[in-house]
Amino acid sequence: MKGVSELKPSDVAPGLMLGPNVEIGQSVQIGAHVTIHAGTVIGDGCTVQDGAVLGKSPVLGKRSTAPRDPLPPLRLEAGAAICAGAIVLAGAVIREGAVIGDHAFVRERADIGPQSVIGHGCAVGRGVRVGGRSKIQSGGVLAPGAVVEDEVFIGPSVAATNDTTMGRHDPGVELPGVTFRRGCRVGAGVVLLPGVEIGAEAVVGAGAVVTRSVDAGTLVMGVPARVIKQVAEPESPQPSP
């Protein structure tokens, strides 16, 4: 991918700028002033709303430890939706029926699972994995290394961090992301420290600061988060058929 110089106007949609070798499937809806960079693959029935930017390469700082190897093109599977003003980088995969909300930012090599929703203004870090039918509400931040399994609910303005040193680590140090196990639920405004794991069907109350891993089926609350009780079986989310 060589950059914006390859972009050319297209009459497919008003103000559309299109890179070379872009593949657009059947029945795709494209809004005004969209930019689609080289090689991007858009599956059948996708929606790309006004002002979205698809498939651009990341610009890394000189001290960034992110890999600099070539990225595969962005791929949107059938029925995926990229909402207004969202930016999705090269190397990402947006699975069937997933929705990337308005002004969300999805970095390279992220993988967003089928029918999952990334809310307005979310930032999804490099290489983050989100399973199927999960919801990350508005303003959420998933730092690189985060893993979100199926059927997870993450409330508004949750921050899943990955760097205990706040940038003062040696080059090459692996930064531990947060893991959200299947069916867990995290309330609004929660901060999760690097490397913690939220167990299957666990619940984290709004505003908590999670400094250690949470066992499956446990409710935690507070600063720092502490165990309140076990989640009753009727409270536990049911898997989709």
C-alpha positions as a Markdown table, in Angstrom:
| # | Residue | x | y | z |
|---|---|---|---|---|
| 1 | Met | 0.0 | 0.0 | 0.0 |
| 2 | Lys | 1.7 | 3.1 | -1.2 |
| 3 | Gly | -0.6 | 5.8 | 0.2 |
| 4 | Val | -3.0 | 8.5 | -0.7 |
| 5 | Ser | -1.4 | 9.4 | -4.0 |
| 6 | Glu | -3.0 | 6.2 | -5.5 |
| 7 | Leu | -6.5 | 7.5 | -4.6 |
| 8 | Lys | -8.8 | 8.6 | -7.5 |
| 9 | Pro | -12.3 | 10.0 | -7.6 |
| 10 | Ser | -15.0 | 7.5 | -8.4 |
| 11 | Asp | -18.6 | 8.0 | -9.7 |
| 12 | Val | -19.8 | 5.0 | -7.6 |
| 13 | Ala | -20.9 | 7.4 | -4.8 |
| 14 | Pro | -20.7 | 11.2 | -4.2 |
| 15 | Gly | -17.1 | 12.2 | -3.3 |
| 16 | Leu | -15.9 | 8.7 | -3.2 |
| 17 | Met | -12.1 | 8.3 | -3.4 |
| 18 | Leu | -11.0 | 4.8 | -4.4 |
| 19 | Gly | -7.6 | 3.1 | -4.4 |
| 20 | Pro | -6.5 | 0.4 | -6.8 |
| 21 | Asn | -7.6 | -3.2 | -6.7 |
| 22 | Val | -10.5 | -2.5 | -4.4 |
| 23 | Glu | -13.2 | -5.2 | -4.5 |
| 24 | Ile | -16.8 | -4.2 | -3.9 |
| 25 | Gly | -19.4 | -6.9 | -3.7 |
| 26 | Gln | -23.1 | -6.9 | -4.7 |
| 27 | Ser | -25.7 | -4.6 | -3.1 |
| 28 | Val | -23.1 | -2.5 | -1.2 |
| 29 | Gln | -24.3 | 0.9 | 0.0 |
| 30 | Ile | -21.7 | 3.6 | 0.1 |
| 31 | Gly | -22.4 | 7.1 | 1.5 |
| 32 | Ala | -20.9 | 10.4 | 0.6 |
| 33 | His | -17.2 | 11.4 | 0.8 |
| 34 | Val | -15.9 | 7.9 | 1.7 |
| 35 | Thr | -12.2 | 6.9 | 1.2 |
| 36 | Ile | -11.4 | 3.3 | 0.4 |
| 37 | His | -7.7 | 2.5 | 0.1 |
| 38 | Ala | -5.9 | 0.0 | -2.1 |
| 39 | Gly | -6.8 | -3.7 | -1.9 |
| 40 | Thr | -9.7 | -3.3 | 0.4 |
| 41 | Val | -12.3 | -6.1 | 0.1 |
| 42 | Ile | -16.0 | -5.3 | 0.7 |
| 43 | Gly | -18.4 | -8.2 | 0.8 |
| 44 | Asp | -21.9 | -8.4 | -0.4 |
| 45 | Gly | -24.6 | -6.4 | 1.3 |
| 46 | Cys | -22.1 | -4.2 | 3.3 |
| 47 | Thr | -22.9 | -0.6 | 4.3 |
| 48 | Val | -20.3 | 2.1 | 4.4 |
| 49 | Gln | -21.7 | 5.4 | 5.6 |
| 50 | Asp | -20.6 | 9.0 | 5.0 |
| 51 | Gly | -17.0 | 10.0 | 5.7 |
| 52 | Ala | -15.7 | 6.6 | 6.5 |
| 53 | Val | -12.1 | 5.8 | 5.8 |
| 54 | Leu | -11.3 | 2.1 | 5.0 |
| 55 | Gly | -8.0 | 0.3 | 4.6 |
| 56 | Lys | -5.5 | 3.1 | 5.3 |
| 57 | Ser | -2.1 | 2.2 | 6.6 |
| 58 | Pro | -1.1 | 3.2 | 10.1 |
| 59 | Val | 1.4 | 6.0 | 10.7 |
| 60 | Leu | 3.7 | 4.9 | 13.5 |
| 61 | Gly | 5.9 | 7.1 | 15.7 |
| 62 | Lys | 9.6 | 6.6 | 15.7 |
| 63 | Arg | 9.6 | 5.0 | 19.1 |
| 64 | Ser | 6.6 | 2.8 | 18.4 |
| 65 | Thr | 7.1 | -0.9 | 19.0 |
| 66 | Ala | 4.3 | -1.9 | 16.6 |
| 67 | Pro | 5.4 | -4.3 | 13.8 |
| 68 | Arg | 6.3 | -2.6 | 10.5 |
| 69 | Asp | 5.8 | -5.6 | 8.2 |
| 70 | Pro | 3.5 | -5.2 | 5.3 |
| 71 | Leu | -0.2 | -5.5 | 6.1 |
| 72 | Pro | -2.9 | -7.5 | 4.2 |
| 73 | Pro | -5.8 | -5.5 | 2.9 |
| 74 | Leu | -8.8 | -4.7 | 5.1 |
| 75 | Arg | -11.6 | -7.2 | 4.6 |
| 76 | Leu | -15.3 | -6.6 | 5.3 |
| 77 | Glu | -17.4 | -9.8 | 5.3 |
| 78 | Ala | -21.0 | -9.9 | 4.0 |
| 79 | Gly | -23.4 | -7.6 | 5.8 |
| 80 | Ala | -20.9 | -5.7 | 7.8 |
| 81 | Ala | -21.6 | -2.0 | 8.5 |
| 82 | Ile | -19.1 | 0.8 | 8.9 |
| 83 | Cys | -20.9 | 3.9 | 10.2 |
| 84 | Ala | -20.3 | 7.6 | 9.6 |
| 85 | Gly | -16.8 | 8.9 | 10.2 |
| 86 | Ala | -15.4 | 5.6 | 11.3 |
| 87 | Ile | -11.7 | 4.7 | 10.4 |
| 88 | Val | -10.8 | 1.0 | 9.9 |
| 89 | Leu | -7.1 | 0.3 | 9.1 |
| 90 | Ala | -5.5 | -2.1 | 6.7 |
| 91 | Gly | -5.0 | -5.6 | 8.0 |
| 92 | Ala | -8.3 | -5.6 | 10.0 |
| 93 | Val | -11.1 | -8.1 | 9.5 |
| 94 | Ile | -14.7 | -7.1 | 10.1 |
| 95 | Arg | -16.8 | -10.3 | 10.2 |
| 96 | Glu | -20.3 | -11.0 | 8.9 |
| 97 | Gly | -22.9 | -8.6 | 10.2 |
| 98 | Ala | -20.6 | -6.7 | 12.5 |
| 99 | Val | -21.2 | -3.0 | 13.1 |
| 100 | Ile | -18.5 | -0.4 | 13.5 |
| 101 | Gly | -20.1 | 2.7 | 15.0 |
| 102 | Asp | -19.9 | 6.4 | 14.1 |
| 103 | His | -16.3 | 7.8 | 14.6 |
| 104 | Ala | -14.9 | 4.5 | 15.9 |
| 105 | Phe | -11.3 | 3.7 | 15.2 |
| 106 | Val | -10.2 | 0.1 | 14.5 |
| 107 | Arg | -6.5 | -0.5 | 14.2 |
| 108 | Glu | -4.5 | -2.9 | 12.0 |
| 109 | Arg | -4.9 | -6.6 | 12.4 |
| 110 | Ala | -7.9 | -6.3 | 14.7 |
| 111 | Asp | -10.6 | -8.9 | 14.2 |
| 112 | Ile | -14.2 | -8.0 | 15.0 |
| 113 | Gly | -16.4 | -11.1 | 15.2 |
| 114 | Pro | -19.8 | -11.8 | 13.5 |
| 115 | Gln | -22.7 | -9.6 | 14.7 |
| 116 | Ser | -20.6 | -7.8 | 17.2 |
| 117 | Val | -21.1 | -4.0 | 17.7 |
| 118 | Ile | -18.3 | -1.5 | 18.3 |
| 119 | Gly | -20.0 | 1.7 | 19.6 |
| 120 | His | -19.6 | 5.3 | 18.8 |
| 121 | Gly | -16.1 | 6.7 | 19.4 |
| 122 | Cys | -14.5 | 3.5 | 20.5 |
| 123 | Ala | -10.8 | 2.8 | 20.0 |
| 124 | Val | -9.9 | -0.8 | 19.2 |
| 125 | Gly | -6.2 | -1.4 | 19.4 |
| 126 | Arg | -3.8 | -3.2 | 17.1 |
| 127 | Gly | -4.5 | -7.0 | 17.0 |
| 128 | Val | -7.4 | -6.9 | 19.3 |
| 129 | Arg | -9.8 | -9.9 | 19.0 |
| 130 | Val | -13.5 | -9.6 | 19.5 |
| 131 | Gly | -15.7 | -12.7 | 19.3 |
| 132 | Gly | -19.2 | -13.0 | 18.1 |
| 133 | Arg | -22.3 | -11.1 | 19.3 |
| 134 | Ser | -20.4 | -8.9 | 21.7 |
| 135 | Lys | -21.1 | -5.3 | 22.4 |
| 136 | Ile | -18.6 | -2.6 | 23.2 |
| 137 | Gln | -20.5 | 0.6 | 24.1 |
| 138 | Ser | -19.7 | 4.2 | 23.2 |
| 139 | Gly | -16.2 | 5.5 | 24.1 |
| 140 | Gly | -14.7 | 2.2 | 25.0 |
| 141 | Val | -10.9 | 1.7 | 24.7 |
| 142 | Leu | -9.4 | -1.8 | 24.1 |
| 143 | Ala | -5.6 | -1.5 | 24.1 |
| 144 | Pro | -3.5 | -3.9 | 22.0 |
| 145 | Gly | -3.6 | -7.5 | 23.3 |
| 146 | Ala | -7.2 | -7.4 | 24.5 |
| 147 | Val | -9.3 | -10.5 | 23.8 |
| 148 | Val | -13.1 | -10.3 | 24.0 |
| 149 | Glu | -14.9 | -13.6 | 23.7 |
| 150 | Asp | -18.5 | -14.3 | 22.5 |
| 151 | Glu | -21.6 | -12.7 | 24.1 |
| 152 | Val | -19.6 | -10.1 | 26.1 |
| 153 | Phe | -21.1 | -6.7 | 27.1 |
| 154 | Ile | -18.7 | -3.8 | 27.8 |
| 155 | Gly | -20.4 | -0.6 | 28.9 |
| 156 | Pro | -19.7 | 3.0 | 27.9 |
| 157 | Ser | -16.3 | 4.5 | 28.5 |
| 158 | Val | -14.6 | 1.3 | 29.7 |
| 159 | Ala | -10.8 | 1.4 | 29.4 |
| 160 | Ala | -8.9 | -1.9 | 29.0 |
| 161 | Thr | -5.3 | -1.0 | 29.5 |
| 162 | Asn | -2.0 | -2.9 | 28.7 |
| 163 | Asp | 1.0 | -1.0 | 30.0 |
| 164 | Thr | 1.8 | -0.9 | 33.7 |
| 165 | Thr | 4.9 | 1.2 | 33.1 |
| 166 | Met | 3.0 | 4.0 | 31.3 |
| 167 | Gly | 5.4 | 3.9 | 28.3 |
| 168 | Arg | 8.7 | 3.3 | 30.3 |
| 169 | His | 9.2 | -0.3 | 29.3 |
| 170 | Asp | 12.2 | -1.7 | 27.3 |
| 171 | Pro | 11.8 | -2.3 | 23.6 |
| 172 | Gly | 10.4 | -5.7 | 22.7 |
| 173 | Val | 8.6 | -6.1 | 26.1 |
| 174 | Glu | 5.3 | -7.8 | 25.5 |
| 175 | Leu | 2.4 | -5.8 | 26.9 |
| 176 | Pro | -0.3 | -7.8 | 28.6 |
| 177 | Gly | -3.8 | -7.1 | 27.4 |
| 178 | Val | -7.1 | -7.6 | 29.2 |
| 179 | Thr | -9.1 | -10.8 | 28.6 |
| 180 | Phe | -12.9 | -10.8 | 28.7 |
| 181 | Arg | -14.3 | -14.4 | 28.9 |
| 182 | Arg | -17.6 | -15.5 | 27.3 |
| 183 | Gly | -20.7 | -13.8 | 28.6 |
| 184 | Cys | -19.1 | -11.4 | 31.1 |
| 185 | Arg | -20.5 | -8.0 | 31.6 |
| 186 | Val | -18.6 | -4.8 | 32.5 |
| 187 | Gly | -20.4 | -1.6 | 33.6 |
| 188 | Ala | -19.8 | 1.9 | 32.5 |
| 189 | Gly | -16.6 | 3.7 | 33.3 |
| 190 | Val | -14.7 | 0.7 | 34.5 |
| 191 | Val | -10.8 | 0.7 | 34.3 |
| 192 | Leu | -9.1 | -2.6 | 33.9 |
| 193 | Leu | -5.4 | -2.9 | 34.6 |
| 194 | Pro | -3.0 | -4.7 | 32.2 |
| 195 | Gly | -3.3 | -8.5 | 32.1 |
| 196 | Val | -6.4 | -9.0 | 34.2 |
| 197 | Glu | -9.0 | -11.6 | 33.1 |
| 198 | Ile | -12.7 | -11.2 | 33.6 |
| 199 | Gly | -14.1 | -14.7 | 34.0 |
| 200 | Ala | -17.0 | -16.2 | 32.1 |
| 201 | Glu | -20.4 | -14.7 | 33.1 |
| 202 | Ala | -18.7 | -12.5 | 35.7 |
| 203 | Val | -20.1 | -9.0 | 36.3 |
| 204 | Val | -18.0 | -5.8 | 37.0 |
| 205 | Gly | -20.0 | -2.9 | 38.5 |
| 206 | Ala | -19.9 | 0.6 | 37.0 |
| 207 | Gly | -16.9 | 2.7 | 37.9 |
| 208 | Ala | -14.8 | -0.1 | 39.3 |
| 209 | Val | -11.0 | -0.2 | 39.0 |
| 210 | Val | -10.1 | -3.9 | 38.4 |
| 211 | Thr | -6.6 | -4.6 | 39.6 |
| 212 | Arg | -6.7 | -8.4 | 39.7 |
| 213 | Ser | -8.4 | -11.1 | 37.7 |
| 214 | Val | -12.1 | -11.8 | 38.4 |
| 215 | Asp | -13.3 | -15.4 | 38.8 |
| 216 | Ala | -16.1 | -16.8 | 36.6 |
| 217 | Gly | -19.6 | -16.0 | 37.8 |
| 218 | Thr | -18.5 | -13.4 | 40.3 |
| 219 | Leu | -19.8 | -9.9 | 40.9 |
| 220 | Val | -17.1 | -7.3 | 41.8 |
| 221 | Met | -17.5 | -3.6 | 42.6 |
| 222 | Gly | -15.5 | -0.7 | 44.0 |
| 223 | Val | -12.1 | 0.9 | 43.9 |
| 224 | Pro | -10.2 | -1.3 | 43.9 |
| 225 | Ala | -12.8 | -3.9 | 42.8 |
| 226 | Arg | -13.7 | -6.4 | 45.4 |
| 227 | Val | -15.9 | -9.5 | 45.4 |
| 228 | Ile | -19.5 | -8.8 | 46.4 |
| 229 | Lys | -21.2 | -12.1 | 45.6 |
| 230 | Gln | -21.6 | -14.9 | 43.1 |
| 231 | Val | -23.8 | -14.2 | 40.2 |
| 232 | Ala | -27.1 | -16.0 | 40.5 |
| 233 | Glu | -27.9 | -18.4 | 37.7 |
| 234 | Pro | -30.9 | -16.4 | 36.3 |
| 235 | Glu | -28.6 | -13.4 | 36.0 |
| 236 | Ser | -26.2 | -15.2 | 33.8 |
| 237 | Pro | -26.4 | -14.4 | 30.1 |
| 238 | Gln | -27.8 | -17.2 | 27.9 |
| 239 | Pro | -25.9 | -18.3 | 24.8 |
| 240 | Ser | -27.5 | -17.5 | 21.5 |
| 241 | Pro | -29.0 | -20.5 | 19.6 |
